Amino acid sequence: MANGQFRAMVVTESPDHIFTRRITTRFTDDLPLGEILIRVHYSSVNYKDALSASGNRGVTKNYPHTPGVDAAGIVEESSIVSFRPGDEVIVTGYDLGMDTSGGFGEYVRVPADWIVKLPENLSLKESMIYGTAGFAAALSVFKLTGNGVVPEQGDILVTGGPGGVGSIAISILVKSGFRVIAVNGKVDQQEYLLKLGAINVLNVEDAVDKTGKPLLKARWAGVVDTVGGEILSTAIRSTRYGGTITSCGNAASANLPLTVHPFILRGVSLLGIETVNCPVNVRREIWRRLSQEWKLEHLDLITTEISLDELSERLDLILQGKQRGRTVINLMK
């Protein structure tokens, strides 16, 4: 493809440090080096994308920039034999959409090591309904169950329930036989969370303990936390003996007000969930599960499909805490 034109969202910075998003024309010759050129069919919207699109230097250091930490599409050009033109592939994590031009454009060029072939029984669109958020949710359940948590041990708490990670975590846990209690967000989504299979929904106020006690009544066999801060602290202090908590986000706060007592008196485990540099063997196993035993039947319930031209408004919603479920961008429109 000789310097083809394509559409993309580009975030620019003005001299007075105001960041502006617009859909514009780019050229494939301007993309970074890499063995594989991919025609992107679908991308998705994640919290990290909203930060990058708003000028957050902790995510993206250099502008102008095209965000999008997820991309699924067809290989157009390849310089290695393990990927051929026409292969259906997924790219999530690594530096995509951070300081490497990302999935909010119709083309990406990336190193081959970043790519996973699309599993059988999964479409390109379905892979982006999951995307990084779904991958984080599945990795959380993978680590939770891998640490010995089983349905017979009791209820699982999922924080940030209406969001992308929370929605998919609830769904996978319910499909796996767990009883799930969800924490609502800023906007009331109780009905939605019950439709996903949660047996009860807590308001944020009910999920935060203000007493400062080092240990609280033991309630949870496990926790999937997506928000951090006082909600995570309360969840840890409320976890039963030998329980496991996974942590994958800090939308509420990066601080964790806590003592060591839950760890040394109840033997609870706190496991970090990191999706950017996840080893490729684990990455392939998570995608295999999402295409087979963890594949969800109600993806339409948690999904909104938009075009590239509708993207900026959706990024604002996620920053305001008003995003529900997953948003997929169809770049073939």
Number of C-alpha atoms within 10 A of each C-alpha: 9 7 11 11 14 14 16 25 25 21 19 19 16 10 6 6 9 10 16 15 17 15 18 11 13 20 14 17 13 11 17 13 13 15 15 23 25 27 25 28 22 29 32 29 28 24 20 23 26 21 20 26 28 22 22 14 12 10 19 23 13 14 17 18 25 30 30 27 30 27 35 30 30 22 22 19 17 19 13 10 7 9 20 15 15 14 14 22 21 25 30 27 21 19 17 23 27 25 19 22 25 30 34 31 28 26 28 28 26 22 15 17 12 18 19 18 17 22 19 9 11 15 15 20 20 20 28 30 29 29 31 26 30 24 25 26 30 25 24 26 23 15 17 23 16 11 15 12 20 17 17 10 15 17 20 28 28 30 31 27 32 30 24 28 31 28 28 28 29 31 27 23 23 18 17 15 11 22 20 28 23 30 26 25 20 13 13 12 17 20 10 18 25 16 12 24 20 26 15 14 22 17 16 15 11 12 21 15 16 9 8 13 11 16 19 17 9 15 18 23 24 33 28 30 31 29 21 23 20 20 25 29 23 25 26 30 27 23 28 23 17 17 28 26 27 24 20 21 21 15 14 15 13 12 12 14 14 18 14 11 14 24 16 10 11 17 15 21 20 17 16 14 19 15 18 15 12 14 9 13 8 12 16 16 13 21 25 18 14 22 19 14 11 18 19 16 9 11 16 13 13 20 18 15 15 16 13 22 14 12 20 16 9 16 23 16 13 19 17 11 17 18 22 22 24 27 24 24 25 19 22 11 9
